[in-house]
């Protein structure tokens, strides 16, 4: 191998020139060029083929068919503008009644307690409190208590109706009212107790009705029969013993049963008038048969009052309101600090 620098001949295994020390490089291997010797095939279109599309320049997006659903997509229903806006039920929805002959608590019995509380500046929380109180009532499941929501109407013409929670246990009833009063939150609770019906009075009234039925349907026929037997027993030579008995029976019917029947009819008429008056005023037709409440009725009422107050207190705490901020207001105009 000759040195590329000085031309000195060197051994083929030497890496450097023995004379000048220049590095010896091997000659590059010859490059082999490969050619495709396969024959080229030229495509000839058939005679009736369409002409080829002209070449396109630039980037083009291939055209794909757009999916068309078989039915038009559903559309959102838009109510007519004449419909009234949806409001929260039983909150802020006092209405008007054209005519009502009874008071809002007619049929509930005698009022025992009526108190109210006011919380300043929290009137907008009334719907939230109503929802929470209803959920608490369902959760507590007070034994034997039936819960309902009713719109009570005042007595008069063109009067207001207000929504109440109504709780009933036996003869005891409690009405809870929660609503917004201006900027404030107002809570009202009214408890009522309907006296029980006396067994003795019910028996006496039933006996009076039975006796009145006898005087109406049987007494006229009995009196007529006694009179016929008495008049038919008289003959030319005096009266028979059967005629005397018939006369005695007739006198008994006329002198004793007749006056008792008249008194019974008068007493039933007075009782009916009194019951009709109680029905018109208090919606209680059986008021004349009621007696004073017993200890069981008082216990039911006290337990309901305590359970409702505790339910409202827990509901206020759950919606982040302080029950101690409630101020008590009485119907007589007095007001003061009162906690549940």
C-alpha angles and dihedrals in degrees: 000000000000120000110247089215106047103007095238116154112243136180115274092239095055117107095194133038114262091218109039101012094233114152115260116225124199117238114261115262115253114263119235116217116211120205128192105245094181114117117254117239118214116209114230114194119222118262096255098043117123116253115267118264116258114257115265123224124217129012116322129184114227112246114243128184113260115234113244115197115228092236131037114261116263116267127217112253114243113199118223116268090241093070115102117246118265113257134193111272119247093001125095092350107115110160139187130253123204096216137356127171096192132065121248093262099039111146094024094099128231119351113244106172136006121179136157138197133203129202115197120236098358101099094120090061092065096098091049092049093049091053092048093047091052091050090049091051090054091046096048093047095198106216115258094356121132114207123203138158115228138171107232120204129209123232118265143046120311092004131161129261122210133191118244139177105235119202121185132186115171107307094342120096133183128191121202121194123190121175147131116275105192105297092340135083115240126198123183130183126189124179126198135186125200112206117237124252116259116238091214094051091047091052092048091049091049092050090050091053092049092049090048089053090053092050091049103044109017108027096068092052093045091050092048092049092050091049092050094050092047094050093045094053097066116100141168094276099041137282130311126236091254091058091054090052090049091051091051092050091049092051089049091053094045101040102035113016093040097057092042089052091050091051091046091051091049092049092049091049091053091046091051092049091050092048091049090051091050090048092053094045104033105010090241114122093176095054092118090061096053127102134192117301117262131224093270091058091049091050092052091051095048092047092050093049092051093045093050094048091050091048092053091046093053091045091054090051092049093055091048098257124132113236089204089069091070115108118206121232125188130205090245092065098257119130134186147142111296131169125201 
